[in-house]
């Protein structure tokens, strides 16, 4: 986790994240505000990467369902 790409922490962070949410990251960062903000940014990046992969899985699964149902459905197509 790198802090050089993360903006300087300040009071805006608690307003932006909310004090309870910010407290979770602050505790994980040992009270270091800059590290807590960098940790939040890292978490956002990991979540974005996971959502990308989930989207690919969802499309593949939907297409597999379509293929399986189409094989047995004798009615009109959608």
N, C-alpha and C positions, 0 to 999 in steps of 0.2 A: 504494500500500500504506500503510495507516494503522496506527500503533502505539498509538493511543489506546484501541482496543477490545481490545487484547491484554493479558493479565495480565503482571505483572512477571516477567522471567526470573529464574531461580535455579537452584540445583543440581538441582531437580526436573525441569528441562527435559531435561538429559542422561540422567537415569534413565528418563524417560518415552519419549524418542525413541531412546535408546541413543547412546553417544558417537560411533560412526561416522556414524550418520544425522544427528545434530546438527552434526557437523563439516562436512558438506556445506552446510548452511544458513548456518553461521557463516562459512565461507569466502566464500560468495556475498554475505554481508552485510558483508564487510570486517572481521570480528572483532567487530562490534557485536551483543551478545547480544539486546538488545530487538528490533533489526531482524531478526535471524535467526529469532526466534520469530514475528514478524509475517509474515515471508516464508513460514514453514511454514504459518501459518494461511491466508494468501492461496492457497498451493498447494492446501490442503485444499478451499477454496471453489471453486477452478477445477476440481478433480477432481470435486466434487459436481455442478457444473453440467454437466460433460461426461457424467457417468453418467446424468443426467436425459435429456439429448438422445439418448444411446445407447439408453436404454430405449424412447424413442418410435420410433426407427429400427427397433429389434428387433421391436416390435409390428407396425409397418407392413410390414416384410419378411416376417414370419411370416404375416400375413394375405394378402400377395401370393402367397406360395408356396401357401397353402391354396386361393386362388382358381384359380391355374394348375393345380394338381393335381386339384382338383374338376372342372374343365372336361374333363379327359381320363379320370378314374377312373369306371368304370361299376359298381364294386362298392359294398358298403354304406359308409355314411358312418361316421366315427369318432364 
